[in-house]
Amino acid sequence: MNERKYPIGIQTFSRIIRENYVYVDKTDLVWKMTKVSPFVFLSRPRRFGKSLLSSTLHSYFAGEKELFEGLKIMPLEQEWTVYPVLHLDLSVAKSRESASELSQALVLLVSQFEETYGTNVHESTSGERLRGVISRAFRLTGKQVVVIIDEYDAPLLDVLHDDGRIDDYRRVMQEFFQPLKACEPMIRFCFITGITKFSQLSIFSTLNNLKNVSMLPEFSAICGITESELCHDLRPDMELLAEAEGCTVEETHRQLKDLYDGYHFSRNSEETYNPFSLINAFSSRETRPYWFDTGTPTFLIRQMQFFHIDITQMDDIEVPATAFDRPTEAMTDALPLLYQSGYLTIKDYDRIGQVYTLAIPNQEVRIGFTEGLLPTYVGIDSAKVQVGFALKFWRALKQRDIDRAMREMQAYLAGIPYVEGFKKKLAEATTAEGFYEYTFYLIFNMLNVYARTQVKCFTGRIDMVVHMPGTTYVFELKTSATPGAALRQIDDRGYALPYQTGSDDVVKVGVSIDTATMTIKEWKISTC
């Protein structure tokens, strides 16, 4: 098999094609999207291929027909008209300290096109200069102009809920986008993409003809890798990865699915894999949480703290579309941001009730959440979880030695130097048991062990259910009762019954926690 080249860090369509990098053909969807409306908006999580999509549109409207030979667009497009293209990447304007700095950054972005289409001394603001460039490009070429704005929201994400700056930043962005409506007769196509959805009133001003295709089923697969694309276009890459990891292609497929799959961007969407993580796994011949290796966005952690989000409640959220497909700056909780950023996704849709079920997409996101939240919420250094304790705890669980696993957990918790403010966090918790459920939950997920807390059943809520291959553990945690009392509650309320119908062994674990020493005091185990 010829060596496969992966476009790590490459988001330019022309380079990927010319240098023969692996490319999954989305050009039929690209062509279709250009026919929906002259003004299109698409929201997708970071590193999901938005910049590559923008670059593909650039090459298409620039008439670079030779790049598309053999691709799905060729039978669809007949004209290949060459249009002037203004392609602006607003990610270079993020992290500005003031609105004036943001304005200067936008002016600099527009100035690159003034070298081609000229300037006007009467134009000073970014919006005035953008309007001038569009009108001169239209006049000089005799063709309508294509405007592509990638990561439009990048300058705003760091100042969400910063009342001292957000309004000033918004006014700068309003002024920048305002010419797009006025220049509508001169624009062939305008494409705006980003992570979050800002309201048209606050950012896009009079641009009321902007078509949001983010949740349309026909474009749900325009970014990311679908199941069918993985099994067809990227089958050779799965085979190479399986060979490197010493397992079958089927086992590798399951591992990739658990780690990177599970995204749905509409109620009728095919499951979608995170393309950044998938391509990195193929390139490195190793599965890891690559998306989070680049860092959990600080703006997300800040918003989760601001809205007091409990990650343990994020696996089964039933809401109407208006709860998450809404402008980010108007949100009263973190749900819109979590969905639009890719940390929650659509898992189900009830047509009768018009209710969506949202959940964490996959294990990579679950692990990434944990890495970001352990130090923030509990005060535990996630790196230290993985050194020493992790291997011992994992081996004990894998060998179904829950007694040894609990001893490892007890010793580990007893040795944690909890950060300043830990006692305040404990005092603020709804219940002491709830706080330790949360701590256990984060640690289990850090170790890639699937755990759920406050699991609903017909007699109440189970504190925690942990799933390992071949074994399901049912936990009841107590801070003011014995492990025996915890086990009796499991039995009296039938907490283990739903899990006894399958082939897995079921183990009941009653745990007593000493809040003075902040570790496990004792435990009792019973096998069904």
N, C-alpha and C positions, 0 to 999 in steps of 0.2 A: 504494500500500500504506500502511495506517495505521501510525503510529509505534509501534514495539514497545517496551514498557517491561520492563527487566530488573531482577530483584530483587537488585541488588548490595548486599551488607551487610544484606539483609533476610531473616530466618529465621522470621518469624511467618506462619503459614498464613493467618490471618484477614486480615492486611493485604495479602498477595499477592493473595488473591481479591477483596477489596473494592476495591482500587485498581488491579485489572486488570493485574497484572504477568504476564509469561510464566510459565506453570506447566505442568509435565509431570505428568500425572495418574497418581498411584501409589495412589489410594485403595482400589482393589480389593485390593491387596497389604496395605494397612494393615488393612482389615477382616479379611482372612484371617489375619493374624498374631495378631489379638486372640482368635482361636478356638483357637490352638495350645496355649496354656497360660496359667494366671493369672499366671505369673511368667516374663517373657521377657528375655533378654539379647541385644544385638546389638553386634558390634564392627565398626567401619568407620574408614578413615583420616580424618585431619582435613579439614575443609571438604568433606566428601562428602555433606552433607545430613542428618546425624544430628539436628541441632537443628530443622530443618524437619520431619523425621519426628516428632520429639517434640511439636512444636507442632500438627501435624496430628492426632495422637492426642489431644492436649488438647482441641481443638475438637470432635472426634468424641464423646468421652466427656462433654463439657460440653453435648452435645445441640444444637450450633449447626448445625442441619439446613440452614438457608438458605445456608450457605457451600458446601455440597456439591451444590447443584442442578446437574444436567447432568454430574456426574462419575461415574466408574465404580462408586462405592459405592452409588449410589441404588437400583439394582434389588436390591442384596444386603441392605441394612439396612431393617428394617421397624419397629423399635421406637423408636429415638432417645431412649432413656432418659437423663435428666440425672443425672449422678453428681458428687459433690464431687471435684475434681481438685487434687492436691498436686503441683505441677510445680517441681522444684528443679534449677537449673543449677549444678553444682559447679565450673564453670570460674572462678567468682568467688572460689573458696577456694584457688586455686593460688598458688604462690610465697610460701607462709607460712614464716617463719623458724623456727618451732618447732611442736611438737605442740599446745601450749596455744593458740597463735594459730590453728591449724587448727580446733581444737575451738570456739573463739569464733566463727570464720567460719561453721561449720556451725550453731551455735546461732542466729546472726543470720539464716541462710537459713530456718530453721524458724519463726522469730518472725513472719515476714510472714503466716503462716496463723493465728497465734494471735490476730491482730486480728479474724479472722472467727469462729474456733471457740473462743476463750477460752484461759485459762492455768490452771496449777496451781502453787502456790508450792512444792510438794514436788518439782517436776520441775526439774532443774538441767542435766544433761548434754544434748548434742544428741540422743542416742538416746532418753532419757526424754521429752524434749519432742516428738520425732517421734511416739512411741507415744501420747502424750497427745492430740496433734492428731488422729491417725487415729481414736482411740476417740471423741473428742468429735464429730468430723465425722460419724461413723457414727451416733452417738446422736441428734444434732440433726437430721440430714436423713432418717434412716431408710433411707439408701441405703449400699451398700458404697462404699468409697473407691477412687479411682484414684491410684496413685503413679507419677510419671514422674521419673526421675533421669537427667539429661543430663550427659555428660562426667564420669562417676563417678570416673574415674582421674586427672583433672587435678591434684588435690593431690599425687599420688604420683609422677608421672613425673620430676620434677626431683630426687627423692631415691632413685631406683633405684640400688642398690649403694652407697648412702651408709649404711654400717653404723651410723654414729652417730645417724641419724635415722629410717631406714626402719621399724624395729620399733615405735618410738613412734607414728609416723604410722599404721601399720597398726592398732595398738590403738585409736586414735581412730576410724578408719573401721569397724572391727569393731563398736564400741559403737554407732555411728550406724546401721549396717545391721541390727543384731540384732533390733529390734522388728518388722521386716517378716515374719519367720517367726511370731512370737508373735501378730501381728495378722492372720494369714492368713484367718480367717473373716470379717473386716471388709473385706477387700481384693477388689475386683472384678477389677482388673488392675494389675500392676506391671511397668513397662518400664524397664530400665536399659541405658544405652548409653555407649560410650566407645571409645577407640582400642585399648587393650590388654586382654588377658585376664588377670585376677588369679585365683588359685585361690580356690575357695569356702571352703577351710579358713582361709585367711589374711585374707580381706577380708569375705566374706559370711557367715562363721561358720556358723550353723545353717540358712542358706537353701539347703537341698539340693534344693529343687524348682524351681530356676531353670533354665529351658529356654534353651539357647544355640542360636540360629537363624542364627548368623553364616555357617556353611558349608552351610546347607540350600539345595539348588538352587531350591526354590520361592520363596525370598526373596533370591536373589542380585542381583536387579535393584531391590530396594526403595529403595536409595540409588544415586545416579549416573544417568547417561543412557545408555541402550542404543543399539545401532546402529539398530534399528528406530525408536526414539523420535526419534533425530537426523534420520533420513531422512523421517519422517512429521510429527511434531509441530513440529520445528524446521527444516523445509525452508525456510520463508521467511527464517529468520535466516541460513542458509547462503547463500542467494541475495544477501542484503544484504551479507554479508561478502565474497563473491566480487566483487560490483560495486565495493566499496570498495578491494579489493586488485588490481583489474584482471585477474582471471583467471576461468576457468570454474568452475561449481559443482562439477564433478568434480575439478578440481585443488584447490579449497578443501577438499573432502571428504577427499582423500588427505592434505592437510596437517594437517587436524584429527585424522585417524586416527593419523598418525605422532607427533604431539605429545601428544595427550590420551587416546587409546584404549588398549586392551590389558589392562584389569583384569578378572580373573576371581575371583569369591568362592566358587566351588564347582567341582567337577569337571565339572559340566554347565551351566556358566554362559554366557550370552550375553556377548559382549565389552561392556565398560562404559567410558564416557568419564568423565573427571574433570569433575564438574558445575561446580565453581568456575571452572576455567580456561575451559571451554566458554562459560559465560554471560559471563565477562569479555571473551572474544574477540569475542563477538557485540555486546556493549555498546560496546567500544572500537573495533570494526571493524578489529582488528589481532590477529594471532596472536603470542603471547609466552608464556614460561613463567610464567604468573600464579601458579601454586601455590607456586613457589619465590620469587617476588617478595615474598611475605609472610615469607620467611626459612626456611632449613633449621632445624628444631628443634634447639636446643642439646643437649637430652637425647639425641637420636639420634647426633649427632657424638661426644658423650662416650662413648656405648655402643660405637660403632664403634672408637674408640680403645681402650677398655677391653678389647675382644675381638680387637683387631688384625685388623679386617676388610679384605680385599683386594677392592676394587670390581671388579677385572678378572676375578674368579672368580664373579661374580654373574649371569652370563647363562645358565647351564645347570646348575642345582643339582638333583640328583635325591635326594629324601628321602621318608620316610613322613610321614603327617599329624602323627604325634606329635612330629616335629622342629620344626614351626612353629605348630601349633594347640595351644599349651600355655601355662600361666601364665607371664607375663613375669618375675615375680620369682624363678621357679625355673629360669630359662634358664641354660644353661652356654655358650651362644654367642648372637650377636645375631640369629639367624634368626627367632625368634618376633616380636621387636620390629620387624624390617625388614618382615616380611610383614604384621603387624597394622597397621603405620603406613602401608602402601601403597607402600613402596619396593621391594618384591618382590611378585610376584603369581603365580597359578597359570597356567602356559602349556600344560601337558599332564598327562594322567593315564593310567597303565598299570594297567588293571583287574586283569590277571593277577598282576602283582607288587605291586599296591596302592601304587605309588610315584608321587609328584607331581614334576613338573618345575617349578621356580620360576625366574623371571627378572625383570629390570628391566622394568616395564610398557611404557614408551614413552620418546620422546626428551626430553620435559620432565623426567622424573625423572632421566634420564641427565645432562642439563645441570645440574640442580640439585645432584646429587651432586658433580659436578665443581666447581661454585662453592664448595661447602662444604668440599671435600677438598683442593683445590689449596693453599690457604694452610696447612692443617693438616698435610698429609702431605709436601708438597714445599717449601713456603715461598714459593710463587708467588702473587702477588696476582691473583685472577681478573679484576678490573677492568682491570688493565694488559695482560692477555692480549688483551683485546678492543680495545685502543687501538693503532692503527698496525699492529702485527704481524698481527692477525687478518685485516684486509681484504687485505693483501698476500699472506698465506699462502693464504687462501681463493681469491683470484683465480688464483693460480698453479696450485692443484690443479684448479680448475674448467676452466682452459685446458689441463690435462694437461701442464703444464710442471713436472714433479717436480723437475728440477734447480734451477729458481728457487725452488720451495717449500722445498727443503732448504737453500738459501743463506739464506733468510729465517729458517728454524728455527735454523740455526747461529748467525746473528747475534743472534737473540733469546735463546737459551740462554746465549750468552757474556756477555750484558749483565745477567743476572739477579743481583741482590744477594741470594743465598741467605741465609735467616734462620739465626740461631744454632741449632745442633742439626742442621743439614742433614747435616754429615759423619757425625754419629752415626746418622742415619736411613740413610745410604748404607752405613755399616758393618754395620747391623743387617739389611740386605736379604739375602735368600738368595743372590743373585748380583748383581754390579754391573749386568749386562745386565737383570736383572729389575727393578732400580730404575728404569732408564731406559725400559724398556718401560712401566712404570707412569706415569712422567712424560709420555711421548709419548701414552699412552692418555688421560690427563686433559686434555691440551692439545687433542688431536683432538676429544674430546667437548665441550669448552668451545666449540669452533667449530662444533658441530652436525654433525660428520663422524662417521659410524658406523665405529667401530674395535673390533676384538677382539684380545685377546692370548692367547698360549699356546693357539692353535687346534689341536685334535687332528686328526691325519690318520694314514694307515696306516703312515707311516714315522717318526712322532714328533710333535713340537709346533712349529708355526710361531710365531715370536716375535710377529708382528703382521700382521693383515690389515685393510686400510682400504678401505672401499667409497665410491666417488663415482659419481654418475650417469654410466654408460658406461665406467667404469674401475675395476678392482680392483687395489690395490697390495699386494704381498706383501713384507714387511720381514723382514730378519734383522739383528739388532744384535750387534756385537762390541766388547769392550773390550780384547781382547788378540790381535786378528787383523785382517787387512786386509779392505777391502770386497770384494776379489776372492775371498777365502776365504769370506766370507759368501754371495756369489752362488753359489759352487760348492756350498755346502751346500744352497741352495735347489734347485739343479738335481739334485744327487746324490740328494737325498731326495724329489724330485718334489713339493715344496711347492706349486708353482703349478698342477699338473695338475688338481686339482678345480675350478679356476676357469676353465679353458680350454674347457669344454664349452658355456658360455653365449655370449651376444652381446657381453659387455663385453670391452674390451681388458684385458690383464693385464700389469702392469709389475712387474718384480722389482727390489728395492732392497736393496743391501748397504750397511750403515752401520758405520763405525768411530767409536767414541766415546773421547775423551780424558778419563779420569777426573781428571787433574790440573787441566785447565781447565774441566772439567764441561760440555763442549759437544761438538758433532759435529766430528770431526777431518776425515773425508773420506767420500765415498760413491761408489757405482758403480751404474749403472742398466742394465737389460737388458729389452727388450720381447719378449714371447712372440709 
